[in-house]
Amino acid sequence: MSSSNRKSSDSQTSAQKRVVYSEFGNGDNSAAFERPIAELPPNQQNLKVQASRKGRKGKTVTVISGFQVKPETLEALLKQLKTQCGTGGTVKDNTLEIQGEHTQKLVEILTKLGYKAKISGG
């Protein structure tokens, strides 16, 4: 009984790896499907800074959206903003989330860095 189970699992793994048709190369075309990200200079980006509590169990988070840069640039900017605000934060879906309500401070910092930033929401 155990040998038949082994055969069926072996046949499933070989069937999953089997290539039926491939015209070019080894089939790893993931780079072809990625969209290039246009890295705009800071003075051409319009950023929105807003404080939000939605979906965070009452905790206030400052969300900065509107970036058109590479993820590496976002990580570096996030680190700089977190140290200047003295709080934690993260990058989610091309937006920065910084813990606490720091809208005024972040707008001032971002404008000094050359970004066009304004407060959005109430």
Secondary structure as UniProt FT lines:
FT   HELIX           2..17
FT   TURN            25..26
FT   HELIX           30..33
FT   HELIX           42..44
FT   STRAND          46..52
FT   TURN            54..58
FT   STRAND          61..65
FT   HELIX           71..85
FT   STRAND          89..92
FT   TURN            93..94
FT   STRAND          95..100
FT   HELIX           103..112
FT   TURN            113..114
FT   STRAND          116..119
//
